Amino acid sequence: MSKLSLCLSAIVAATCVECSKLVLPSCPAALAVGDFALKGKADLVRANWNANTVGILLGDGAGGFSADRDFSTDQNPSSIVVGDFNEDGNPDLAVTNSGANTVTILLGRGDGTFAPGARVTTDTTPWAVAAGDFNLDGQLDLAVTNWNAGTVSVLLGNGDGTFAPRRDYPTGANAGALAVDDYNNDHMPDLAVANYADNNVAILLGQGDGTFITGAAITTAAAPWAIAAADLNADGRLDLVVANYGASTASVFLGNGDGTFAPGSILAVGSGPHALVVADFNQDGIADLVVANADSSTVSLLTGIGDGTFAPRRDYPTGANPVAVVAVPFAAALAPEVAVANFIDGTVSLITF
């Protein structure tokens, strides 16, 4: 299997309440959501792996989208984060380019278009990017995992769309997905990094000055590929859920509130889970989970019980090889929907459960 684990296929049939597709070019590898035209409506941005672009799809608030408009990145864009990096009130984009060892900054104009911004150098093979205020100066910073280097690069923002030179921290072999949040309740953002080849999650505890120290690692099942943080058992402490690509499971780790985690439930999902998102899909006040299964071309919906456990999954069909998923109310429905990027057939599926 290649390090990207993207060109995978197989179809498992299922039925969804509502499912439509947007046909897009060039292997969408990542998705993010933002109000890029400042109209109070959810828009989509996806990374086009083969085309070296990101594409903007402006939402109409009723579940429809405009024709996409593309903006150039460097080679093989693999992930996207949305944030106001130059503090002008317009959402901007930071895009990792796995084939170029860079992050492309695209500055939003507030009308759904973007101007080229800074080009930031990372360590080898940047894979995932997240934003946070790591030095507590009120300006957004970036954390980027580097697959081949086994590191995370921290880039402190200057508040004008540029970033200070990176500082690299070791994580583990094949550093991939990451989640930024306060895992030890000290009001400073921390990092959780999934190390695909080491079968673990590295915890890096933020010191509030833009630096990090190594915390206690978490052992996972085979090949952890995606990670998310949420309070899954309503105890006021952040928990982690990890999609294990090699085991076709998701693991729940219940937070102790001090940066350490206890094992929780092991969840059966579809084949080759590649992405996940936590949201309250049935509007009962309890966090639910959706997992995109790359090998079975499905998403699994797991309804939360409220104690960190979940009801058995229900599977819904997507396009071929779903590799990214985001939750957002695209239309008038109160419950969140999901958008799923299907790498092989170049589509995005919109699903309402």
N, C-alpha and C positions, 0 to 999 in steps of 0.2 A: 504494500500500500504506500502511496506517495505521502509525503509530509502534509500535503494539503487535504487529503481525504475528501476531495470534492467530486471527482468524476466517478460516481457510484450510481447504480440503478437497480430497480426492481419495484414492482407495483403491488400494493395490497389494497384490495377494494374495500370501501366503506361508504357510508352515506352521511352527508352533512345537511344541516338545515338550509344553508345558503352558501354557495361557493361560486366565485367568478374569477377570471384570470385577466391580467394585463400582460400582453405579449411585449417583451423587452429584448433588446439585443445583448449578445456578448456575455452570457454567463454571469448573472447577478450573484455576487458572493456575500453581500452584507446589506442590511437595511437599517434605516433610522427614521425617526418621525420628528417633525418640527413645523411651526407655522412660519414658513419661509416668505409668504407674501403678506404677512401681518393682517390677515382677514379673519382671524379667529377660527380658522378651519385647519384640520390636520392635513399636512402634506407629507409625501414620502420622498426619501432619497435612497438610492441604491448604488452600490459599487459594482461597476462592470469590469470584471476581472480581465477579460480578453481585450476589451476596447480601451483600457486605460483611461476611463472616464467615470464620473458619477453622473447619474441622471436624476432630475427633479421632476416629480409628478405632483401637480398642484391639485388639492382636493376641492370639491365643490360643496362639501358638507352634507351631501346626500348619498355618498358612496361612489361617486364618479370622480374621474381624474382627467386632467388635461393631457394632451400629448406631451411626452417627456422631452426635456431639454437637457443636453449633455454639456458637462464642463470637464476640462482636461485635468488628469492627475499624472503621476509618474506610473511606472510599470507595475501591473498586477495589484490594483487596490483591493485590500482585504477586509478593512473595517472602517467604520465611520463613527464619529461622535459629534453631536451638535452642542454648540455653546457660543456665547457672545465674547469672543476672544479679544476684540478691539473696543469693547464697551461703548458701542454706538447705538445700542438698543435693537440691533438686527441680529438674528441668529446666523452664525458662521459654521463652517465645517472643518474638522480635522480628519484627514484620511491617511491611513497607513498604506504604504506602497511596498509590498513584500519583495518585488523584484528589483527595487531600487534603493532599499535601505534609507527611505525617507518618509516624512509625513508632509503631505500637501495641506496648506491652509487656504481655504476659499472663503472670502469675506462677503457676507450677505449684503445685498443692497436694499433689502426690505420689500422687493417686488417679485421675489422668486428667482432672481438671477444672482450670480456670484462673480466677483472679481478675483483674479489671482492674488494670492498673498504670499506669505513666507514659505520657503522650502526648508524643512528642518531635517537634519541628519540624525539617524538612530543607530543602534547596534545592528547586527546581522539578521536579516529577514524579519522585519517588524510585522507582527501579526494582528494584535488587538490594541485598541486605544480607548482610554477613558479619561474623563476630566474631573478635576476637583481642585479645591483651594488648599494645596498641601502645606504652604507656608503661612497661611492665615493672614494674607495681606489684602484680601478682597478681590484678587485677580485670579482668573482661572488658569490652572496649570494642566499639564498632560502627563499621563503614564502610558507607556507603550511596551508591550511584551515583545521579545525578540526570539523567534522560534529556534533558529540555529545557534544563537549565542547562549541561550538559556539564561537570559537576563530580562530585567525590566528597566527601561530608561525613563527617568523623571526629568521633565522639562518645565522649568518655572516660567510662568507667563509674565510679560512686561506690561500687559494691559493695553497694548496697541496692536495686537495680532502677531507679535514676534515673541520669541522665547529664548531664554538663556541657554547656553550649551548644556547638554544632557549630563546627568550623573547616572551611572549604571549600577544596578544591584543584582547579585546572583539570585536566581530562583530555583531552577532545576532544568532537567533535560526537556527540550521542546516546550518552552513556555508559550502558552496559548492564551486562552480566555482569561479575563480578569474582571473583578468587581471591586469598586471603591465604596467604602462605607466605614463607619466607626464601630469596629468590632470589640473594642475594650472599654467603651463608654468613657473615654477621656476627652471627648469633644474635638478630636483630631482625626482626619481621614486616614484610613488604613487601606492596604491592598490585599486582595486574595487572588492568587495566580494559579491556574490549573497547569500542571506540568504533565504533558501527555505521555512522555516516555518513562517518567518516574512513578506514575500512578499515585500522584499526591497533589495536594494543594498547599502552596507556600503562603504563609501569612507574614506580611511585612507591616510593622506597626509604625505609624507616623509619629514623628516627634514634634510636629507643629512648626518646624522651621524649614520644611522641604526635604528633610532627610528621613530615613527609615532604618529600623533595626529588625532583625530576623526574629519572628515569633515561632510558635510551635506549628510544625507542618501537620497536615491531615492526610491520612492514608485513604485512598479511594479504591474503587474497582478499576478494571483495566481501561486505560486510555481515556482519562477525563478530558472532555473536549469543550464543554460549556459550563458556565457557573453564574449563579444569581444569588443575591442577598435579599432577605425579607424576614419579618417576624412571623414565623409559620405557626407558632404555638401560643401566641398572644401573651407572652410573659415579659414583654418590653425589652427583650434581648434579640439581637440580630442572629438569624440562622443562615445557613448556606444550603443550596441545592446544586448538585453537580450532575451533569449528563455524562455517562460513561460510555463512550463510543464502542470500546472493545467488548463490553459486557452486555450491551443493550439494556441498561438499567439507568435509573437516576438514584442518587444517594442523597439523603437528607442528613445534615449535621446540625444539631441543636446547639446554639450558642450559650456559653456559660457567662457571658458578659465581661470576660477578662481577656478576650483574644484567643481563648481556647474553645474547642467544640467537642461535644459528645456525639457518638453515633446515634442516628435516628432510624427512620425506615428505609428499606431498599424497595424501590418502585420498579415494577415491570413496565417498560415502554416498548415502542417499536424497534425495528432493527437499525442499528447504527445511529443512535441519537447524536445530533450535531449542533443543536441550538435549543434554547429554552427561554421562557418568559413567565414571570409571576404576575398575576393580576386577579382581581375579583370578578371572574367571568359570569357567575350566576347571581351577583349582587346580593349576597347573603352576609357580607361583612367579613368573610373569611378568604384568605389568599388561596387561589387555585394555581395550577401549573399547566402550561402547554409546552410540549417537547416536539421539535421537528426531527423526524427520523429519516436520515439521508438514504439508507439502504432500502427501506420499505416504501418510500415516497408517500408518507403519511405524517400527520401530526397526531399526538396523543394528548387528550384532555384528561387531567386528573383533578377531581374536585376535592378541595381541602375540607378536612373534618374539623380543624381548629386546634388540634393538639400536636401538630407536626406530622400527622399521618394523612393519607389521601385515599379516596375511593378508587376502585379499579378503573383502569383507563378506558376511554372510548376513543377509537381511532377514526380519523377523517382523511379522505384522500387529498393529495396536493398534486402538483406537477412532478416531473422527474427530478429526484435528488434535491429535496429541500434542505437548505444549509443555513438559513437565517429566519428569525421570526421576531415580530414586534407586535405589541398590543396597543390599540387605540380605538376610540369610538369614531369610525369614519363617517357614519351616517347618523340618522336620528335615534337609533337604538341606544338605550341607556347602558347596556352592558358592553364592555370592550369587545371588539373584534380582533382578529389577527390578520396580519399580512405576512406572507411566507415567500421567501425568495427561492426559486427552483433553478438550480445551477445548470442542469443539463439541457432543459428545454427552453431556457431563457424567458421564464414567465414569473410573475408574482401572483400568488393565489390570495384572494380576499375571502375570509371565512367568518361567518357569524354562527355561533353555536346555538 
